[in-house]
Amino acid sequence: MKKLLSLCLFICLLLSVSLAAISEEVASATDMRLESVEGIAILTNANGKTLSVRAGMKLYSGYTIATDAQSYAYVSLDSSKVVKLDANSQVEIRKQGDALEILLISGQVFFNVEQPLAANESMNIRTSTMVTGIRGTSGYLSAQGRDTSSISLLDGRAQVIHQGTTDDSEALYVDAGYSVTVTLSSQDASPQATTTQLTADDIPGFVAIELSKDAELQARVAADSGLPVDQIVANASEKLAADQAAQAGPTDWLPIQASTPTPEPTPQPTRRATRAPAPSPTPLPTAIYEEYDSLLWSPFETVAPVVNIPETPPPTST
């Protein structure tokens, strides 16, 4: 009976471990994770506390990621949504239920949504001037200060709404191979939107590198945008190096030139203070020396003073 009970308990424990593993696997497909970091990245939670960066760590709503110069961060929003931060970039991730939003604070971010979103899902990328709705496409966004930002599409189609506008009738649609830049000239004026066609030279290096890694993405971009994908891929490394040089400051990436060391001053000998020579005593006259010597007595000799007593004649007897 005891053996049967032990066997039942073992089976229940095994089933619970298996179910936990299955649930963990399902959860990992929908969790947001910081997959990897190249270089230096700073991660803070919703309370502003700095966290230790680890590959594969879970991310939660309100987390902020910032990259340093020549540094990149890869974030998986789920199994089919990937975001890459360019160098010198900062984003905040917000999620509530099936609604996902990425706030691009500064820099650039690349996104690749491999599968179209479900009907109950939404994914927006927000900047200071616009909100871009992503349904199933790839591209990148740039934030140039507080008044200008742009969305460039590599494949698919995206909807752009000016910041502060809720009317869909004013929305813009961006097609693959095009870029839309939205500028706010002042608080009272309406946003200005400009649409331009992309060329191979417009593709940033950090995006070209991702394109060179993914053959499926290359096929999608070539079919949808008409961009010379082969040329972009072939020049990806050179483009990235040029972008890194342009982004870095003069002291960040240029080699530091050795400066001529300042010669140390020759130590001077310490000058010691010299005493003024004592004045020689004025010699006394010889007579004084003789009188002085006559007054000196040996400490080991006692001399009784000499007293002259006059002689008195003895008394006469009577």
C-alpha positions in Angstrom: 0.0 0.0 0.0 2.8 2.4 0.9 4.6 1.6 -2.4 1.4 2.4 -4.4 0.9 5.7 -2.5 4.5 6.7 -3.2 4.1 5.8 -6.9 0.9 8.0 -7.1 2.7 10.9 -5.4 5.6 10.6 -7.8 3.3 10.6 -10.8 1.5 13.7 -9.5 4.8 15.5 -9.0 6.0 14.6 -12.5 2.7 15.9 -14.0 3.0 19.1 -12.0 6.5 19.7 -13.2 5.5 19.0 -16.8 2.6 21.4 -16.7 4.8 24.1 -15.2 7.3 23.6 -18.0 4.5 23.8 -20.6 3.0 26.9 -19.0 6.5 28.5 -18.9 7.0 27.7 -22.6 3.7 29.2 -23.5 4.4 32.3 -21.4 7.8 32.8 -22.9 6.1 33.2 -26.3 4.2 36.2 -25.1 6.6 37.7 -22.7 8.7 40.8 -23.5 12.4 40.0 -23.1 15.7 41.7 -23.5 17.3 39.1 -25.8 20.9 40.5 -26.0 23.0 43.7 -25.8 26.0 44.6 -27.8 28.1 47.2 -25.9 26.6 49.1 -23.1 22.9 49.5 -22.2 21.1 50.9 -19.2 17.8 49.3 -18.0 15.5 51.0 -15.5 12.1 49.9 -14.2 8.9 52.0 -13.9 10.1 53.5 -10.6 13.4 54.7 -12.2 15.5 52.0 -10.5 18.5 50.8 -12.5 18.5 47.1 -13.0 21.3 44.6 -13.9 21.2 43.7 -17.6 21.1 40.0 -18.4 20.5 38.3 -21.7 17.0 36.8 -21.9 15.6 38.7 -18.9 11.9 39.6 -18.8 10.7 43.1 -19.3 7.6 44.7 -17.9 5.5 47.7 -18.7 7.3 50.9 -17.9 10.8 49.6 -18.4 13.2 52.0 -20.2 16.2 50.9 -22.2 19.0 53.3 -23.2 22.0 52.4 -25.3 25.5 54.0 -25.3 27.6 54.9 -28.3 28.3 51.9 -30.6 25.9 49.8 -28.5 22.7 48.0 -29.6 19.9 46.2 -27.7 17.6 43.5 -29.0 14.1 43.2 -27.6 11.6 40.5 -28.4 8.0 41.6 -27.8 6.8 38.0 -28.4 7.7 35.2 -30.8 7.0 37.2 -33.9 7.9 40.8 -32.9 11.5 42.0 -32.7 12.8 45.5 -31.9 16.4 46.6 -32.1 17.7 49.9 -30.6 20.3 51.8 -32.5 23.3 53.3 -30.7 22.6 56.4 -28.5 18.9 55.6 -28.4 16.3 55.3 -25.7 12.8 53.7 -25.6 10.1 53.0 -23.0 8.0 49.8 -23.3 4.3 50.0 -22.3 1.9 47.1 -22.3 -1.6 46.6 -21.1 -3.3 43.4 -22.1 -3.0 43.0 -25.8 -2.1 46.6 -26.4 1.6 47.2 -26.9 3.2 50.6 -27.2 6.9 51.6 -27.7 7.8 55.2 -26.8 10.8 56.3 -28.8 12.4 59.0 -26.7 15.6 59.6 -28.7 17.6 57.9 -31.4 16.4 55.2 -33.8 14.7 51.8 -33.5 14.2 49.0 -36.0 11.1 46.8 -35.9 10.3 43.5 -37.6 6.8 42.0 -37.2 6.9 38.8 -39.1 3.2 37.9 -38.7 0.1 40.1 -38.9 -1.4 41.1 -35.6 -4.6 39.4 -34.4 -7.8 41.4 -34.4 -7.6 42.0 -30.7 -4.0 43.1 -30.7 -2.4 46.5 -31.3 1.1 47.7 -31.6 2.0 51.4 -31.7 5.3 53.2 -31.8 5.0 56.7 -30.4 7.4 59.7 -30.8 7.0 63.3 -29.9 5.3 64.2 -33.2 3.4 61.1 -34.3 2.0 57.6 -33.5 2.6 54.8 -36.0 0.3 51.7 -36.0 2.1 48.5 -36.9 0.1 45.5 -38.1 2.7 43.3 -39.8 5.6 45.0 -41.4 9.2 46.0 -40.9 11.0 49.4 -40.9 12.6 51.9 -38.6 11.7 55.1 -36.8 14.0 58.1 -36.0 13.5 60.9 -33.5 15.4 64.0 -34.4 14.9 66.2 -31.3 11.5 67.0 -29.9 10.0 68.5 -33.0 10.8 66.1 -35.8 10.5 62.4 -36.3 10.2 60.0 -39.2 8.9 56.5 -40.1 10.6 54.5 -42.9 8.9 51.3 -44.2 10.8 48.4 -45.7 7.8 46.2 -46.4 4.0 46.2 -45.7 2.0 49.3 -44.8 1.6 51.4 -41.7 -0.7 54.1 -40.4 0.6 57.4 -39.1 -1.3 59.9 -37.0 0.0 63.3 -35.9 0.6 63.6 -32.2 -2.4 65.0 -30.5 -4.8 64.0 -33.3 -7.5 61.3 -32.6 -9.3 61.7 -35.9 -8.5 58.8 -38.3 -9.5 61.0 -41.2 -6.2 62.9 -40.8 -4.2 59.7 -40.7 -1.4 59.1 -43.3 -0.5 55.8 -44.8 3.1 54.9 -45.5 3.9 52.2 -48.1 7.1 50.1 -48.3 10.0 52.0 -49.8 8.8 55.3 -48.5 9.5 57.6 -45.5 7.2 60.1 -43.8 8.7 62.9 -41.7 6.4 64.9 -39.3 7.6 68.2 -38.0 5.9 70.4 -35.4 6.8 74.0 -36.2 5.0 75.5 -33.1 2.3 74.5 -30.6 -0.4 76.4 -32.6 0.6 75.4 -36.1 -0.5 72.2 -37.7 2.1 69.4 -38.1 3.9 69.4 -41.4 4.3 65.9 -43.1 6.7 65.2 -45.9 6.8 62.0 -47.9 10.0 60.8 -49.7 11.1 57.7 -51.5 13.9 55.7 -49.9 17.2 54.9 -51.6 19.9 52.4 -50.6 21.9 55.3 -49.1 19.0 56.1 -46.8 19.1 52.7 -45.0 21.0 53.1 -41.7 23.8 50.7 -41.0 22.2 49.1 -37.9 19.2 48.2 -40.1 21.3 47.0 -43.0 23.1 44.6 -40.7 19.7 43.1 -39.6 18.7 42.8 -43.2 21.9 40.9 -44.1 21.2 38.3 -41.4 17.7 37.4 -42.5 17.1 35.9 -46.0 13.4 35.9 -45.5 13.3 39.6 -44.6 15.4 40.3 -47.7 12.9 38.6 -49.9 10.0 40.5 -48.4 11.8 43.9 -48.7 12.9 43.3 -52.3 9.3 42.2 -53.3 7.5 45.1 -51.5 9.8 48.1 -51.7 11.9 47.7 -54.9 15.0 48.7 -52.9 18.3 47.2 -54.1 18.6 44.7 -51.3 21.7 43.1 -52.6 23.5 46.4 -52.6 22.3 47.2 -49.1 23.5 43.9 -47.8 26.8 44.0 -49.5 27.6 47.5 -48.0 26.1 46.8 -44.6 29.3 46.7 -42.6 30.8 49.8 -44.3 27.5 51.7 -43.7 27.5 50.7 -40.1 31.1 51.9 -39.6 30.3 55.2 -41.3 27.2 55.7 -39.1 29.2 55.0 -36.0 31.8 57.5 -37.0 29.2 60.1 -37.6 27.3 59.5 -34.4 30.4 59.6 -32.2 31.8 62.8 -30.8 35.4 63.8 -31.7 36.7 62.3 -28.5 34.6 59.2 -28.6 35.8 57.4 -31.7 38.9 59.3 -33.0 42.2 57.9 -31.7 43.6 59.9 -28.8 46.8 61.6 -29.8 49.6 61.4 -27.2 50.4 64.8 -25.9 54.0 65.9 -25.2 54.6 65.4 -21.6 55.4 68.5 -19.6 58.9 68.3 -18.3 59.2 68.2 -14.6 61.1 71.1 -13.0 64.6 70.3 -11.9 64.5 70.1 -8.1 66.5 72.9 -6.5 68.7 72.2 -3.5 67.1 73.2 -0.3 68.7 76.3 1.1 69.5 75.9 4.7 69.4 78.9 6.9 72.9 79.9 8.1 73.4 81.5 11.4 75.2 84.8 11.6 78.6 84.3 13.1 78.8 85.2 16.8 80.9 88.4 17.3 84.3 87.7 18.7 84.6 89.0 22.3 86.7 92.0 22.8 90.0 90.8 24.5 90.4 92.2 28.0 93.6 93.8 29.1 96.2 91.5 30.5 96.0 93.0 34.0 92.3 92.0 34.2 93.1 88.4 33.1 95.8 88.2 35.9 93.3 89.5 38.5 90.6 87.1 37.2 93.0 84.1 37.4 93.8 84.9 41.0 90.2 84.5 41.9 89.9 80.9 40.5 90.3 78.2 43.1 90.4 74.5 42.7 87.2 72.8 43.8 89.3 70.1 45.5 91.5 72.4 47.6 90.5 74.5 50.6 92.6 77.4 51.5 92.3 79.2 54.7 92.5 82.9 54.5 95.6 84.5 55.8 95.1 86.9 58.7 97.9 89.1 60.1 97.6 89.1 63.9 100.0 91.6 65.7 102.3 90.0 68.2 101.4 90.8 71.8 104.1 90.4 74.5 103.4 87.8 77.2 102.1 89.2 80.4 104.7 89.7 83.2 104.2 88.0 86.4 104.2 90.0 89.6 
